[in-house]
Structures are given as structure tokens and as C-alpha cells.
Amino acid sequence: MVSQIIKIKTVEVSSELESFLLEERLIKKLKPKYNIKLTDGKSYPIIKITKKSKFPVVLISRREENDGSIYFGPFTSANSVRIVLKILRRIFPYQAVLNHQNSLCLYNHLGLCPCPSVTNDGTYKNTIKHIIDFLNGKNEKLIKELEGERNKFSKIEDYEKANEIQKKIDAIRLVTSSFYKPFQYEDNPNLRSDLVDEKINNFKEILSQAKVIIKDLKRIECYDISNISGKFATGSMVVFTNGEKDSSSYRRFKIKRDYNNEPNDFGMMREVLERRLRRTEWHKPSLIIVDGGKGQVSAVKDVLNQLKLDIPLIGLAKREEIIITSNLDEIILPKNSKSLLFIMQIRDEAHRFAITYHKKLRSKFIFS
């Protein structure tokens, strides 16, 4: 096979989803002699809603048919599709089998299935409309409810449950997020880098409007603190280089100072930034983001002033997702703003990395 290769070409894409779709398209289009993968007609899971039925059914399917049904997808992760449909069913109960029995099923007793024998036709079709609206991207209400639950568990420091809810949020965003069709990558092999550049430029423009002067965004550092009532306290630093995750530059900090077992987030944030910024051998950040509001931003600003460093700084307040500048001004962006979603992506990565180290320290203590 190698002896017959004429040239090798690579195309960067933005996600695993796009990678699989492009691979499938190219294999079916070019029919490479030695590549049998994805040529067997196997397709990715899609969500099917039999809208024209008297009692529409929501299913996971593998192919689209010309039967008047509505389809969403395709998706690479069948597991993610199942998670989202399970969440949707708890909020908008629906039937999940064709030719449902006339008697009540087990799922009806669980409050998950409006069986035909007890369901009003008009009411149920309105429920299906809600599901279709959600899958069409009108999902702010559901995500807001889940984020509220996540923040509630985080507040009482039940991070395991908070992390479970975050996974559900991530799964919803995966399934409902827009993606670029494979042919777009064929037309423009630089599409991925173009999208990253667009995201960074939009972010810079918004910060500039808020009088946050940014020369470039080559290196963004984001910080978060994780602890349980002040115990097993850790800090995380995640790095995004040129708009993308740079995992090799991530750093974690075990809180060393004595805070009398109190959850002193401001003091801990100050300690982490002091230790990091004294490491002059590390690359200087173009922007610092902290997970928190005015208190955390003020703590970091004090460190920058103390060390006489001029580095742009913002915070992201958790509840309302409001951006806080170093002057403590507020930037409120639409929930669907690409710049806000970009900052949230960075913040969530810092939160994940902090919790991972926190759990490691706690487990080491418990089992030592």
C-alpha cells in the first residue's frame, strides 16, 4: 500500500464529529482500494421524530427515510444522544416505541411516557413541538435549569453531582451544536483555522469595546480554585494558545498557606497568581481569566499591581455569566454570543482541571 502512495494531504477540522463525517464522505467518494472502513453502509445515529403520526414517537435511527418524519443529526456518539433524550424525556415525556400498547406501560408509572390511552392528542403534539424547538437550538431554558442545579451542588461542594450535571450539559451542547458539512472542508481546507481566527477577533473586539486593551490573544491563562470547606484546596491554570487548548502548558497548585480550614477563595486565588507570576521562565500571558466575580478579579489585580505587571485581566461570574473587567465594569453578552461561549469553554476547562486535582488529593488522604 505504501509503495502506491502518490501524496499525503491533511485537513484539520474542529471536532470529532466533523472528522468522522468528513472521513465517511471522502471514503465513499474516493473509494480507496485498501480502506474498507465506513464502506459497509453503516451510518451514524440520528434522532427521528414521527411528527405525522397521531401520537408521534421519538427514536434513535440509523438512516433517513422519506416518510414525513423529522430528523436531527447525524451524531458520532450514540451514548450522548441517549443521554440527551433521557434528559428531554424527564422534562417533556414522550413515547419511544412504535405501535404502543393500549394499556399503561412502566414508563407511564415513572412519569416518562404519555401512553395513548390517557393522552390528549393536542397536548401531546404540543409536547413534541417543544422537543423539536429544543433540538432546533432553542435550548436556553433547559441548560439554564441544569446550570442552576450544577451551581447549587457546587455551592454545597458536592462536586461529584455537579460534575455529573456538567456532563449532561456538555452532552446537550454536543448534540445540538451546529457543525460544518464535510464539503465545506473540501472547499476550504483552512476552514478550522479560519474559524479560530474569527472567534479570537470577535473576542478582541468585544474586549476593546469595554476598554480592555489587548495586543493579541496568543496565550490565554484561566484560573480556578477547588476545595471542600477550605480542605484539600487546589488551584488550576489552563492555557489556550492561539484560541485552542494547550494541555502541555497546564499547571496545578496545591494551596500551601494556612487559611484556618476556611474556604478563602480570594486569598487562595491571590496565592496561586503570586506563585505563577513569579515564574518568569514561563511565557507571559496575553490575558488572564479568573473563575469568579469582582472579589476574585480584585485579588488578582492586587497581585499584578504588587508585581508591577501590566497584563489584561477579566473574570467570569458564574451565576449570570457576566464578564468583569479589571476596573470592575460589567460586560453582559447574549447567551448565544460566540465570545461568551468561548470564555465559558475556557472557564469550564479550568474548573474541570481544578476538580480533578482536588479529587486526587482527597482520595490520597482517605486511602493513605
Beta strands, then each sheet from edge to edge (+ up, - down):
strand 1: 46-49
strand 2: 58-61
strand 3: 70-72
strand 4: 219-228
strand 5: 231-241
strand 6: 244-245
strand 7: 251-254
strand 8: 287-291
strand 9: 313-317
strand 10: 322-325
strand 11: 330-331
sheet 1: 2+ 1- 3+
sheet 2: 6+ 5- 4+ 8+ 9+ 10- 11+
sheet 3: 6+ 5- 7+
end
